[in-house]
């Protein structure tokens, strides 16, 4: 798998020098285990770092790598997707997700979207909420500055330019704030999930009356529409939906 290099954690900022060395040392041990093809040991160490609160991009990305090398496609996809949440648009993560997807058994063709819906989704998913919030603050200040120029000066051309800039900045302020809210809601909802078992039967209803609709396999990314008792109502990218046991999918 190309571009699957084990990243090294630079440092972890803690109050005492002993605490500062411990996570870095554990991460280094995970890297050594990975380099020695001891992938289960690498996974064990990285999971312990995640449990202890060091669940950043590096931990998630390397868990995805280690699980892939260990043959666990579902867990590999799960942690690559988690890494992508931490660093949207990262080319290494996107590449590895494509590699894992190529090895999964399901071939799901997404429903074609209108160009502006596709553009909206690409922009929204390409950045963290903090980025959109920063944009909104910048455009708000630009809007306020343009209004000040419009009311403070009498030159016609300057006032027209200020009015144009204020309208443009105001529109982009609203857009960036809307993107911020949408992205924040998307990340907090955790509606995306990954199928973990080798094979799962999707049924038409969450109870005994549900008939078998189709089968999904390890590593497939799905959307969770609702949760009922111990069942998830899921939808695939091609629009098919149904119910699966809650234990068969891990939320991203």
Protein Blocks (a to p, Z undefined) as FASTA:
>chain_A
ZZiacdddfbdcdfbfklmmmmmmmmmmmmmmmmnopaklmmmmmmmmmmnopacfklmm
mmmmmmmmnopaklmmmmmmmmmmmmghiaklmmmmmmmmmmpmbdcddddddfklmmmm
mmmmmpcfklmmmmmmmmmmmmmmmmmmmmmpmbfklmmmmmmmmmmmmmmmmmmmmmmm
mmmmmmmnomaccdfbfbdcddfbfbfklccfbdcdehiacddfbdchjaccdddfkopa
cdddfklpccZZ
